[in-house]
Structures are given as C-alpha cells and as structure tokens.
Amino acid sequence: MTECFEEAACKNKESCSSTTACEKTRTVEEVEQKVYEVETADSTVLDYTAPYPTDPALFAARPTDSMLVRIIVLHDVCQPGLNDNFSTFLEDKDKRRFSPNWCHRTLPNGAKAKRSWLIYSPEKNKMFCHHCWLFGDRTSSSYSPNWTEVDIGVDNF
Ligand SMILES: [Zn+2]
C-alpha cells in the first residue's frame, strides 16, 4: 500500500488522484527506513556539535566512503542563512557577502526552485558545488577545482 507523504504540501490536491505516478509517493516502510538510516548513521558520522554538519570545511578530504556520501546527501546541502542572521557572514574585498536568496531561483511561473547544488560554507566563507564536491570527476579535462576543492572555493560574491 502506498500513501502520499507530500499531501500536506501538495499544490495539486484538487486534481491529483494518483498515488502511484507521483514521484514523491513512498511506502510507509520506505520512509521509516530512510528516517532510521539517517538517525542512526548521522549520530556516528556527521558532527552534530557543529552548527552546519555538512559544511565541506568539516571534512579533511572529499568524502568517498559511500555511506558517508549517502548521509551527506540525505542530510541535505549546506545552505545556511535562511534561519541565520546572515549579516554576520564575512564580506569580501568589495564589501559583498553571500546571500541566502541565491539558494533559490524564481521560475517563470513565480514558483521558487531550490538550487540544490549550491553550498555556502560559513567556515570557509566560500561557495561550492554540492554535486561536483561529492561526485565530480577529477580526471575530466573539463574539471575545474574552483567550485569543488575545499581549499579553493568561490568567494567573489
Ligand atoms: Zn557542479
């Protein structure tokens, strides 16, 4: 049996009759298993004493352990600011700083879409690409370390 877990947030409630075609539909068991995996694994792998547990600055090297990568992905990209006083984030030489507004873009229909690739590391005061940091092919000829390597990063806000 399937049950839509996005029902409360569903913007298509009136006309949505399908529970199998919706990609957000999961079985109760799948959701419970996912929650269990995050709760049990997070407490031993991610540093929850840190304000932003998936900040790339907290990892000595690019995470390659498949379980760690999975946990980081499940925990979500490091995008502080929306619940923070982001005026405390450091300014660059031109007195510009990271804006949490960059974590979303407005679509032509007015809806907001999350930029799920964008990382902001308060520790480094730099931006990175979540996908390239975790999965980028460092051997590719088109590989650029700017958005990927924690010791480099992008800071021209
Ligand atoms: Zn990327």
Backbone and ligand atoms as CSV (ligand in chain L), in Angstrom:
chain,resi,resn,atom,element,x,y,z
A,1,MET,N,N,0.835,-1.190,0.000
A,1,MET,CA,C,0.000,0.000,0.000
A,1,MET,C,C,0.870,1.240,0.000
A,2,THR,N,N,0.503,2.220,-0.804
A,2,THR,CA,C,1.256,3.468,-0.830
A,2,THR,C,C,0.411,4.586,-0.262
A,3,GLU,N,N,1.111,5.578,0.239
A,3,GLU,CA,C,0.438,6.726,0.838
A,3,GLU,C,C,1.270,7.954,0.522
A,4,CYS,N,N,0.621,9.017,0.085
A,4,CYS,CA,C,1.368,10.213,-0.301
A,4,CYS,C,C,1.788,10.984,0.941
A,5,PHE,N,N,3.098,11.147,1.117
A,5,PHE,CA,C,3.611,11.851,2.286
A,5,PHE,C,C,3.759,13.342,2.043
A,6,GLU,N,N,3.507,13.754,0.809
A,6,GLU,CA,C,3.616,15.171,0.489
A,6,GLU,C,C,2.237,15.820,0.473
A,7,GLU,N,N,1.235,15.102,0.946
A,7,GLU,CA,C,-0.142,15.577,0.803
A,7,GLU,C,C,-0.331,16.970,1.408
A,8,ALA,N,N,0.242,17.189,2.577
A,8,ALA,CA,C,0.054,18.473,3.250
A,8,ALA,C,C,0.611,19.621,2.420
A,9,ALA,N,N,1.715,19.359,1.723
A,9,ALA,CA,C,2.368,20.409,0.946
A,9,ALA,C,C,1.966,20.378,-0.520
A,10,CYS,N,N,1.144,19.422,-0.905
A,10,CYS,CA,C,0.790,19.238,-2.314
A,10,CYS,C,C,0.015,20.444,-2.839
A,11,LYS,N,N,0.466,20.965,-3.970
A,11,LYS,CA,C,-0.198,22.118,-4.564
A,11,LYS,C,C,-1.210,21.681,-5.624
A,12,ASN,N,N,-1.370,20.402,-5.754
A,12,ASN,CA,C,-2.207,19.853,-6.812
A,12,ASN,C,C,-3.267,18.936,-6.218
A,13,LYS,N,N,-3.651,19.224,-4.966
A,13,LYS,CA,C,-4.522,18.325,-4.216
A,13,LYS,C,C,-5.866,18.072,-4.916
A,14,GLU,N,N,-6.441,19.152,-5.470
A,14,GLU,CA,C,-7.790,19.032,-6.040
A,14,GLU,C,C,-7.817,18.042,-7.200
A,15,SER,N,N,-6.800,18.150,-8.082
A,15,SER,CA,C,-6.847,17.343,-9.290
A,15,SER,C,C,-5.995,16.077,-9.201
A,16,CYS,N,N,-5.210,15.958,-8.145
A,16,CYS,CA,C,-4.333,14.786,-8.043
A,16,CYS,C,C,-5.119,13.592,-7.512
A,17,SER,N,N,-5.179,12.560,-8.326
A,17,SER,CA,C,-5.865,11.355,-7.873
A,17,SER,C,C,-4.916,10.175,-7.839
A,18,SER,N,N,-3.721,10.376,-8.372
A,18,SER,CA,C,-2.779,9.263,-8.473
A,18,SER,C,C,-1.867,9.199,-7.247
A,19,THR,N,N,-1.658,8.022,-6.758
A,19,THR,CA,C,-0.656,7.855,-5.709
A,19,THR,C,C,0.539,7.081,-6.243
A,20,THR,N,N,0.386,6.462,-7.396
A,20,THR,CA,C,1.491,5.667,-7.922
A,20,THR,C,C,2.343,6.451,-8.895
A,21,ALA,N,N,1.757,7.433,-9.603
A,21,ALA,CA,C,2.528,8.178,-10.598
A,21,ALA,C,C,3.342,9.287,-9.954
A,22,CYS,N,N,2.953,9.702,-8.767
A,22,CYS,CA,C,3.649,10.800,-8.100
A,22,CYS,C,C,5.011,10.333,-7.623
A,23,GLU,N,N,6.061,11.050,-8.044
A,23,GLU,CA,C,7.410,10.620,-7.681
A,23,GLU,C,C,7.699,10.833,-6.197
A,24,LYS,N,N,6.838,11.615,-5.538
A,24,LYS,CA,C,7.066,11.852,-4.111
A,24,LYS,C,C,6.340,10.828,-3.242
A,25,THR,N,N,5.694,9.889,-3.890
A,25,THR,CA,C,4.960,8.886,-3.144
A,25,THR,C,C,5.893,7.751,-2.736
A,26,ARG,N,N,5.929,7.495,-1.472
A,26,ARG,CA,C,6.753,6.395,-0.972
A,26,ARG,C,C,5.904,5.542,-0.045
A,27,THR,N,N,6.307,4.315,0.128
A,27,THR,CA,C,5.584,3.488,1.084
A,27,THR,C,C,5.988,3.914,2.490
A,28,VAL,N,N,5.149,3.600,3.453
A,28,VAL,CA,C,5.440,3.908,4.851
A,28,VAL,C,C,6.776,3.272,5.244
A,29,GLU,N,N,6.985,2.041,4.799
A,29,GLU,CA,C,8.206,1.321,5.149
A,29,GLU,C,C,9.441,2.020,4.578
A,30,GLU,N,N,9.330,2.528,3.345
A,30,GLU,CA,C,10.472,3.217,2.730
A,30,GLU,C,C,10.833,4.480,3.495
A,31,VAL,N,N,9.836,5.246,3.891
A,31,VAL,CA,C,10.089,6.476,4.632
A,31,VAL,C,C,10.672,6.158,6.004
A,32,GLU,N,N,10.080,5.181,6.688
A,32,GLU,CA,C,10.590,4.824,8.016
A,32,GLU,C,C,12.020,4.316,7.944
A,33,GLN,N,N,12.326,3.526,6.910
A,33,GLN,CA,C,13.682,3.007,6.744
A,33,GLN,C,C,14.662,4.154,6.516
A,34,LYS,N,N,14.263,5.120,5.683
A,34,LYS,CA,C,15.129,6.254,5.378
A,34,LYS,C,C,15.392,7.075,6.638
A,35,VAL,N,N,14.349,7.351,7.393
A,35,VAL,CA,C,14.496,8.112,8.638
A,35,VAL,C,C,15.406,7.363,9.605
A,36,TYR,N,N,15.211,6.058,9.711
A,36,TYR,CA,C,16.028,5.251,10.613
A,36,TYR,C,C,17.491,5.316,10.203
A,37,GLU,N,N,17.736,5.187,8.898
A,37,GLU,CA,C,19.126,5.204,8.418
A,37,GLU,C,C,19.793,6.533,8.728
A,38,VAL,N,N,19.071,7.634,8.526
A,38,VAL,CA,C,19.654,8.951,8.791
A,38,VAL,C,C,19.923,9.113,10.278
A,39,GLU,N,N,18.930,8.767,11.096
A,39,GLU,CA,C,19.072,8.969,12.542
A,39,GLU,C,C,20.201,8.135,13.126
A,40,THR,N,N,20.297,6.894,12.723
A,40,THR,CA,C,21.305,6.034,13.319
A,40,THR,C,C,22.697,6.331,12.780
A,41,ALA,N,N,22.776,6.607,11.480
A,41,ALA,CA,C,24.098,6.829,10.893
A,41,ALA,C,C,24.612,8.231,11.202
A,42,ASP,N,N,23.717,9.233,11.164
A,42,ASP,CA,C,24.147,10.606,11.401
A,42,ASP,C,C,24.874,10.764,12.721
A,43,SER,N,N,24.335,10.123,13.748
A,43,SER,CA,C,24.866,10.348,15.081
A,43,SER,C,C,26.296,9.855,15.214
A,44,THR,N,N,26.738,8.985,14.323
A,44,THR,CA,C,28.096,8.496,14.439
A,44,THR,C,C,29.015,9.061,13.372
A,45,VAL,N,N,28.460,9.588,12.275
A,45,VAL,CA,C,29.315,10.004,11.167
A,45,VAL,C,C,29.409,11.519,11.024
A,46,LEU,N,N,28.285,12.197,11.118
A,46,LEU,CA,C,28.318,13.656,10.997
A,46,LEU,C,C,28.546,14.280,12.372
A,47,ASP,N,N,29.210,15.414,12.373
A,47,ASP,CA,C,29.490,16.112,13.619
A,47,ASP,C,C,28.342,17.060,13.943
A,48,TYR,N,N,27.448,16.572,14.813
A,48,TYR,CA,C,26.272,17.380,15.137
A,48,TYR,C,C,26.555,18.447,16.181
A,49,THR,N,N,27.777,18.496,16.673
A,49,THR,CA,C,28.117,19.611,17.550
A,49,THR,C,C,28.445,20.843,16.717
A,50,ALA,N,N,28.709,20.628,15.418
A,50,ALA,CA,C,28.990,21.755,14.520
A,50,ALA,C,C,27.681,22.416,14.117
A,51,PRO,N,N,27.694,23.738,13.929
A,51,PRO,CA,C,26.453,24.416,13.535
A,51,PRO,C,C,25.936,23.958,12.172
A,52,TYR,N,N,26.826,23.570,11.265
A,52,TYR,CA,C,26.428,23.130,9.931
A,52,TYR,C,C,27.125,21.799,9.625
A,53,PRO,N,N,26.497,20.676,9.970
A,53,PRO,CA,C,27.176,19.367,9.915
A,53,PRO,C,C,27.660,18.934,8.533
A,54,THR,N,N,27.098,19.498,7.452
A,54,THR,CA,C,27.578,19.086,6.130
A,54,THR,C,C,28.447,20.162,5.472
A,55,ASP,N,N,28.928,21.099,6.251
A,55,ASP,CA,C,29.858,22.095,5.716
A,55,ASP,C,C,31.108,21.370,5.224
A,56,PRO,N,N,31.466,21.537,3.937
A,56,PRO,CA,C,32.656,20.836,3.412
A,56,PRO,C,C,33.917,21.105,4.214
A,57,ALA,N,N,33.974,22.241,4.882
A,57,ALA,CA,C,35.169,22.573,5.660
A,57,ALA,C,C,35.396,21.591,6.801
A,58,LEU,N,N,34.362,20.860,7.187
A,58,LEU,CA,C,34.489,19.915,8.298
A,58,LEU,C,C,35.124,18.590,7.876
A,59,PHE,N,N,35.279,18.400,6.561
A,59,PHE,CA,C,35.794,17.114,6.075
A,59,PHE,C,C,37.231,17.293,5.607
A,60,ALA,N,N,38.105,16.446,6.139
A,60,ALA,CA,C,39.522,16.570,5.837
A,60,ALA,C,C,39.796,16.367,4.355
A,61,ALA,N,N,39.049,15.469,3.747
A,61,ALA,CA,C,39.223,15.196,2.330
A,61,ALA,C,C,37.842,15.013,1.719
A,62,ARG,N,N,37.786,15.002,0.400
A,62,ARG,CA,C,36.495,14.776,-0.256
A,62,ARG,C,C,35.932,13.440,0.220
A,63,PRO,N,N,34.689,13.435,0.708
A,63,PRO,CA,C,34.112,12.170,1.177
A,63,PRO,C,C,33.993,11.169,0.032
A,64,THR,N,N,34.559,10.010,0.217
A,64,THR,CA,C,34.464,8.960,-0.801
A,64,THR,C,C,33.770,7.724,-0.248
A,65,ASP,N,N,33.706,7.605,1.067
A,65,ASP,CA,C,33.009,6.472,1.661
A,65,ASP,C,C,31.537,6.541,1.259
A,66,SER,N,N,31.027,5.463,0.686
A,66,SER,CA,C,29.675,5.510,0.119
A,66,SER,C,C,28.615,5.801,1.180
A,67,MET,N,N,28.807,5.284,2.388
A,67,MET,CA,C,27.837,5.544,3.454
A,67,MET,C,C,27.873,7.010,3.860
A,68,LEU,N,N,29.065,7.572,3.975
A,68,LEU,CA,C,29.198,8.979,4.342
A,68,LEU,C,C,28.579,9.880,3.273
A,69,VAL,N,N,28.863,9.565,2.003
A,69,VAL,CA,C,28.294,10.353,0.901
A,69,VAL,C,C,26.773,10.283,0.955
A,70,ARG,N,N,26.259,9.084,1.200
A,70,ARG,CA,C,24.807,8.895,1.275
A,70,ARG,C,C,24.208,9.741,2.411
A,71,ILE,N,N,24.866,9.754,3.542
A,71,ILE,CA,C,24.373,10.506,4.697
A,71,ILE,C,C,24.396,12.007,4.419
A,72,ILE,N,N,25.465,12.465,3.781
A,72,ILE,CA,C,25.543,13.895,3.444
A,72,ILE,C,C,24.404,14.268,2.503
A,73,VAL,N,N,24.159,13.416,1.506
A,73,VAL,CA,C,23.075,13.688,0.544
A,73,VAL,C,C,21.729,13.687,1.251
A,74,LEU,N,N,21.508,12.721,2.141
A,74,LEU,CA,C,20.232,12.641,2.858
A,74,LEU,C,C,20.054,13.815,3.811
A,75,HIS,N,N,21.167,14.248,4.425
A,75,HIS,CA,C,21.083,15.355,5.381
A,75,HIS,C,C,20.777,16.670,4.671
A,76,ASP,N,N,21.220,16.782,3.438
A,76,ASP,CA,C,20.972,17.939,2.584
A,76,ASP,C,C,22.191,18.848,2.509
A,77,VAL,N,N,22.164,19.628,1.463
A,77,VAL,CA,C,23.260,20.521,1.135
A,77,VAL,C,C,23.407,21.592,2.229
A,78,CYS,N,N,24.643,22.034,2.433
A,78,CYS,CA,C,24.923,23.061,3.446
A,78,CYS,C,C,24.548,24.427,2.873
A,79,GLN,N,N,23.372,24.897,3.267
A,79,GLN,CA,C,22.900,26.207,2.810
A,79,GLN,C,C,22.443,27.034,4.005
A,80,PRO,N,N,23.359,27.432,4.850
A,80,PRO,CA,C,22.960,28.240,5.989
A,80,PRO,C,C,22.537,29.621,5.525
A,81,GLY,N,N,21.866,30.304,6.378
A,81,GLY,CA,C,21.500,31.673,6.057
A,81,GLY,C,C,20.023,31.924,6.196
A,82,LEU,N,N,19.201,30.962,5.732
A,82,LEU,CA,C,17.767,31.197,5.757
A,82,LEU,C,C,17.258,31.334,7.187
A,83,ASN,N,N,17.893,30.639,8.113
A,83,ASN,CA,C,17.483,30.725,9.514
A,83,ASN,C,C,18.544,31.419,10.362
A,84,ASP,N,N,19.482,32.043,9.697
A,84,ASP,CA,C,20.570,32.689,10.419
A,84,ASP,C,C,20.522,34.193,10.201
A,85,ASN,N,N,21.239,34.876,11.040
A,85,ASN,CA,C,21.474,36.293,10.796
A,85,ASN,C,C,22.647,36.373,9.835
A,86,PHE,N,N,22.341,36.362,8.520
A,86,PHE,CA,C,23.428,36.212,7.560
A,86,PHE,C,C,24.262,37.474,7.426
A,87,SER,N,N,23.844,38.552,8.080
A,87,SER,CA,C,24.694,39.738,8.043
A,87,SER,C,C,25.985,39.506,8.814
A,88,THR,N,N,26.028,38.386,9.562
A,88,THR,CA,C,27.267,38.080,10.275
A,88,THR,C,C,28.264,37.369,9.365
A,89,PHE,N,N,27.826,36.916,8.182
A,89,PHE,CA,C,28.763,36.286,7.258
A,89,PHE,C,C,29.726,37.347,6.735
A,90,LEU,N,N,30.957,36.921,6.517
A,90,LEU,CA,C,32.013,37.864,6.196
A,90,LEU,C,C,31.854,38.487,4.817
A,91,GLU,N,N,32.284,39.724,4.691
A,91,GLU,CA,C,32.273,40.414,3.403
A,91,GLU,C,C,33.561,40.135,2.649
A,92,ASP,N,N,33.469,40.203,1.302
A,92,ASP,CA,C,34.684,40.093,0.511
A,92,ASP,C,C,35.304,41.482,0.376
A,93,LYS,N,N,36.342,41.586,-0.454
A,93,LYS,CA,C,37.068,42.860,-0.546
A,93,LYS,C,C,36.195,43.982,-1.116
A,94,ASP,N,N,35.142,43.616,-1.837
A,94,ASP,CA,C,34.227,44.619,-2.392
A,94,ASP,C,C,33.013,44.850,-1.481
A,95,LYS,N,N,33.129,44.380,-0.256
A,95,LYS,CA,C,32.074,44.530,0.753
A,95,LYS,C,C,30.771,43.837,0.354
A,96,ARG,N,N,30.921,42.740,-0.379
A,96,ARG,CA,C,29.769,41.911,-0.715
A,96,ARG,C,C,29.872,40.617,0.075
A,97,ARG,N,N,28.718,40.029,0.366
A,97,ARG,CA,C,28.723,38.779,1.108
A,97,ARG,C,C,27.692,37.824,0.522
A,98,PHE,N,N,27.815,36.560,0.920
A,98,PHE,CA,C,26.877,35.538,0.472
A,98,PHE,C,C,25.453,35.939,0.842
A,99,SER,N,N,24.520,35.697,-0.069
A,99,SER,CA,C,23.105,35.963,0.201
A,99,SER,C,C,22.318,34.656,0.164
A,100,PRO,N,N,21.541,34.369,1.208
A,100,PRO,CA,C,20.716,33.154,1.211
A,100,PRO,C,C,19.700,33.136,0.074
A,101,ASN,N,N,19.410,34.312,-0.483
A,101,ASN,CA,C,18.466,34.355,-1.611
A,101,ASN,C,C,18.980,33.570,-2.813
A,102,TRP,N,N,20.297,33.406,-2.906
A,102,TRP,CA,C,20.870,32.679,-4.037
A,102,TRP,C,C,20.557,31.184,-3.964
A,103,CYS,N,N,20.089,30.723,-2.816
A,103,CYS,CA,C,19.782,29.296,-2.662
A,103,CYS,C,C,18.502,28.906,-3.406
A,104,HIS,N,N,17.776,29.890,-3.903
A,104,HIS,CA,C,16.559,29.618,-4.671
A,104,HIS,C,C,16.564,30.491,-5.910
A,105,ARG,N,N,15.884,30.028,-6.937
A,105,ARG,CA,C,15.651,30.900,-8.080
A,105,ARG,C,C,14.158,30.904,-8.380
A,106,THR,N,N,13.688,32.013,-8.906
A,106,THR,CA,C,12.272,32.145,-9.203
A,106,THR,C,C,12.021,31.703,-10.636
A,107,LEU,N,N,11.114,30.755,-10.800
A,107,LEU,CA,C,10.775,30.224,-12.113
A,107,LEU,C,C,9.817,31.188,-12.814
A,108,PRO,N,N,9.680,31.052,-14.148
A,108,PRO,CA,C,8.772,31.948,-14.892
A,108,PRO,C,C,7.348,31.973,-14.334
A,109,ASN,N,N,6.898,30.867,-13.728
A,109,ASN,CA,C,5.534,30.852,-13.185
A,109,ASN,C,C,5.472,31.396,-11.759
A,110,GLY,N,N,6.596,31.909,-11.258
A,110,GLY,CA,C,6.613,32.527,-9.944
A,110,GLY,C,C,7.011,31.594,-8.817
A,111,ALA,N,N,7.042,30.301,-9.111
A,111,ALA,CA,C,7.414,29.333,-8.079
A,111,ALA,C,C,8.908,29.447,-7.784
A,112,LYS,N,N,9.279,29.087,-6.565
A,112,LYS,CA,C,10.696,29.112,-6.204
A,112,LYS,C,C,11.266,27.713,-6.259
A,113,ALA,N,N,12.409,27.580,-6.901
A,113,ALA,CA,C,13.070,26.280,-7.004
A,113,ALA,C,C,14.381,26.344,-6.241
A,114,LYS,N,N,14.626,25.322,-5.465
A,114,LYS,CA,C,15.856,25.279,-4.679
A,114,LYS,C,C,17.054,25.026,-5.589
A,115,ARG,N,N,18.111,25.781,-5.399
A,115,ARG,CA,C,19.372,25.482,-6.080
A,115,ARG,C,C,20.094,24.432,-5.228
A,116,SER,N,N,19.758,23.184,-5.510
A,116,SER,CA,C,20.227,22.110,-4.639
A,116,SER,C,C,21.726,21.880,-4.776
A,117,TRP,N,N,22.361,22.501,-5.757
A,117,TRP,CA,C,23.799,22.292,-5.948
A,117,TRP,C,C,24.632,23.284,-5.133
A,118,LEU,N,N,24.026,24.403,-4.720
A,118,LEU,CA,C,24.813,25.488,-4.137
A,118,LEU,C,C,25.108,25.261,-2.657
A,119,ILE,N,N,26.395,25.212,-2.353
A,119,ILE,CA,C,26.858,25.126,-0.964
A,119,ILE,C,C,27.409,26.490,-0.568
A,120,TYR,N,N,27.086,26.904,0.649
A,120,TYR,CA,C,27.837,28.001,1.241
A,120,TYR,C,C,28.456,27.483,2.531
A,121,SER,N,N,29.771,27.627,2.636
A,121,SER,CA,C,30.477,27.204,3.835
A,121,SER,C,C,30.785,28.422,4.697
A,122,PRO,N,N,30.093,28.584,5.827
A,122,PRO,CA,C,30.412,29.715,6.711
A,122,PRO,C,C,31.846,29.618,7.241
A,123,GLU,N,N,32.303,28.396,7.441
A,123,GLU,CA,C,33.647,28.186,7.975
A,123,GLU,C,C,34.712,28.742,7.018
A,124,LYS,N,N,34.538,28.471,5.724
A,124,LYS,CA,C,35.500,28.936,4.717
A,124,LYS,C,C,35.098,30.277,4.113
A,125,ASN,N,N,33.833,30.683,4.327
A,125,ASN,CA,C,33.268,31.858,3.667
A,125,ASN,C,C,33.424,31.736,2.157
A,126,LYS,N,N,33.076,30.553,1.632
A,126,LYS,CA,C,33.189,30.295,0.201
A,126,LYS,C,C,32.009,29.463,-0.259
A,127,MET,N,N,31.772,29.514,-1.567
A,127,MET,CA,C,30.709,28.714,-2.171
A,127,MET,C,C,31.331,27.537,-2.913
A,128,PHE,N,N,30.563,26.453,-2.954
A,128,PHE,CA,C,30.987,25.244,-3.667
A,128,PHE,C,C,29.783,24.639,-4.373
A,129,CYS,N,N,30.066,23.701,-5.281
A,129,CYS,CA,C,29.001,22.927,-5.919
A,129,CYS,C,C,28.890,21.587,-5.193
A,130,HIS,N,N,27.710,21.358,-4.634
A,130,HIS,CA,C,27.468,20.138,-3.860
A,130,HIS,C,C,27.736,18.876,-4.691
A,131,HIS,N,N,27.223,18.875,-5.917
A,131,HIS,CA,C,27.344,17.683,-6.753
A,131,HIS,C,C,28.788,17.454,-7.186
A,132,CYS,N,N,29.472,18.521,-7.583
A,132,CYS,CA,C,30.864,18.362,-8.020
A,132,CYS,C,C,31.772,18.018,-6.837
A,133,TRP,N,N,31.481,18.570,-5.671
A,133,TRP,CA,C,32.278,18.259,-4.484
A,133,TRP,C,C,32.215,16.757,-4.191
A,134,LEU,N,N,31.019,16.198,-4.244
A,134,LEU,CA,C,30.860,14.791,-3.895
A,134,LEU,C,C,31.140,13.852,-5.054
A,135,PHE,N,N,30.756,14.265,-6.271
A,135,PHE,CA,C,30.771,13.304,-7.384
A,135,PHE,C,C,31.593,13.740,-8.589
A,136,GLY,N,N,32.175,14.945,-8.572
A,136,GLY,CA,C,32.887,15.437,-9.738
A,136,GLY,C,C,34.048,14.544,-10.153
A,137,ASP,N,N,34.185,14.371,-11.454
A,137,ASP,CA,C,35.267,13.540,-11.991
A,137,ASP,C,C,36.534,14.386,-12.081
A,138,ARG,N,N,37.430,14.192,-11.118
A,138,ARG,CA,C,38.661,14.999,-11.047
A,138,ARG,C,C,39.607,14.730,-12.214
A,139,THR,N,N,39.363,13.662,-12.954
A,139,THR,CA,C,40.256,13.335,-14.075
A,139,THR,C,C,39.740,13.916,-15.392
A,140,SER,N,N,38.545,14.491,-15.386
A,140,SER,CA,C,37.965,15.029,-16.621
A,140,SER,C,C,38.737,16.261,-17.078
A,141,SER,N,N,38.864,16.433,-18.401
A,141,SER,CA,C,39.574,17.599,-18.945
A,141,SER,C,C,38.799,18.882,-18.666
A,142,SER,N,N,37.501,18.780,-18.445
A,142,SER,CA,C,36.702,19.976,-18.169
A,142,SER,C,C,36.559,20.237,-16.664
A,143,TYR,N,N,37.271,19.458,-15.872
A,143,TYR,CA,C,37.184,19.621,-14.424
A,143,TYR,C,C,37.798,20.944,-13.978
A,144,SER,N,N,37.059,21.664,-13.139
A,144,SER,CA,C,37.569,22.905,-12.569
A,144,SER,C,C,37.501,22.789,-11.057
A,145,PRO,N,N,38.595,23.043,-10.360
A,145,PRO,CA,C,38.599,22.874,-8.901
A,145,PRO,C,C,37.922,24.016,-8.142
A,146,ASN,N,N,37.628,25.115,-8.822
A,146,ASN,CA,C,37.123,26.298,-8.116
A,146,ASN,C,C,35.868,26.031,-7.291
A,147,TRP,N,N,34.920,25.309,-7.856
A,147,TRP,CA,C,33.660,25.064,-7.175
A,147,TRP,C,C,33.698,23.755,-6.392
A,148,THR,N,N,34.837,23.110,-6.354
A,148,THR,CA,C,34.896,21.736,-5.879
A,148,THR,C,C,35.825,21.530,-4.692
A,149,GLU,N,N,37.005,22.083,-4.792
A,149,GLU,CA,C,38.018,21.797,-3.773
A,149,GLU,C,C,37.875,22.758,-2.598
A,150,VAL,N,N,37.829,22.185,-1.397
A,150,VAL,CA,C,37.557,22.967,-0.199
A,150,VAL,C,C,38.622,24.034,0.039
A,151,ASP,N,N,39.851,23.750,-0.373
A,151,ASP,CA,C,40.915,24.743,-0.169
A,151,ASP,C,C,40.900,25.862,-1.202
A,152,ILE,N,N,40.037,25.743,-2.204
A,152,ILE,CA,C,39.950,26.807,-3.225
A,152,ILE,C,C,38.585,27.503,-3.050
A,153,GLY,N,N,37.553,27.016,-3.690
A,153,GLY,CA,C,36.226,27.586,-3.493
A,153,GLY,C,C,36.025,28.907,-4.221
A,154,VAL,N,N,34.806,29.382,-4.231
A,154,VAL,CA,C,34.436,30.621,-4.922
A,154,VAL,C,C,34.038,31.657,-3.879
A,155,ASP,N,N,34.715,32.796,-3.903
A,155,ASP,CA,C,34.411,33.825,-2.896
A,155,ASP,C,C,34.266,35.218,-3.488
A,156,ASN,N,N,34.057,35.295,-4.787
A,156,ASN,CA,C,33.780,36.621,-5.366
A,156,ASN,C,C,32.280,36.849,-5.388
A,157,PHE,N,N,31.756,37.233,-4.227
A,157,PHE,CA,C,30.314,37.397,-4.071
A,157,PHE,C,C,29.805,38.596,-4.863
L,1,ZN,ZN,ZN,28.909,21.275,-10.132
